[in-house]
Amino acid sequence: MKVALFVPCYIDQFYPQVGIATLQLLEKLGVQAHFPAQQTCCGQPLANSGCERDALPIYKHFVETFSDYDYVVAPSGSCVYHVRKHFDKLDQTADVQHVRSAAYDLIDFISTVLKVDALPGAFPHKVGLHLSCHGQRGLHQANESEMTPVRDGQLSRLLRSLDGIELTQLNRNDECCGFGGTFCVSEAGISARMGQDRVADHVRNGTQVLTGSDMSCLMHLEGIVRRAKLPIKVMHAAEILNGVVA
């Protein structure tokens, strides 16, 4: 299986440790992922700003970069969702269709392709799980509260397999954090208040480590945590899993 690692631009610039943890975790699970050096952004920021026509050359470059791989894995559900759903704006050549279907969020790849639902290791902390809108409602990686009261999903199952971990029971477990890409710029006040509400839920229920599989949401929440000087550590799920798997 020929696998490529796609590192979103904000991870590359602000959270390179998440990209490294993703690569190392894949290697520990027996996957030798390649990192095409010519990769750039998936084009989502332009599209979110209403400039999707300007993003088309970026879409084409993405397809050219990754078309020779069986799978394209990224530690970001939002970028993967964008590739799968928004690359329909391109002519649907065989390469375009292949890249769209080959794009996987890291946790989805581990669960669906590698068929791993439990990992060895211990993480003795109370962990609050943030479910990103793109990952949950777009890629269907977790149950949706408007559909069922059962709280379950790919990442929660992997985390529960770790010794000593306790998952926080949130009051509103799948509410949006308010980041929304360029929404946090165009509607900064609403975005910040939504993020504050999410963080307050974690504080109220005793979260020690806040995690998720989408670093863009976690970046937003971490900013709120830092400004309020709260005793919560924010980590991408790849960092947790890579740290416990030998």
Secondary structure, DSSP 8 states (H G I E B T S, - for coil): --EEE---HHHHHH-HHHHHHHHHHHHHTT--EE--TT----SHHHHHTT-HHHHHHHHHHHHHHHTT-SEEEES-HHHHHHHHHHGGGS---HHHHHHHHHEEEHHHIIIIIS-------B--SEEEE---HIIIIIS--B--TTT-S---BHHHHHHHTSBT-EE---SSTT---S-TTTHHHHTHHHHHHHHHHHHHHHHHTT-SEEEES-HHHHHHHHHHHHHTT-S-EEEEHHHHHHHH--
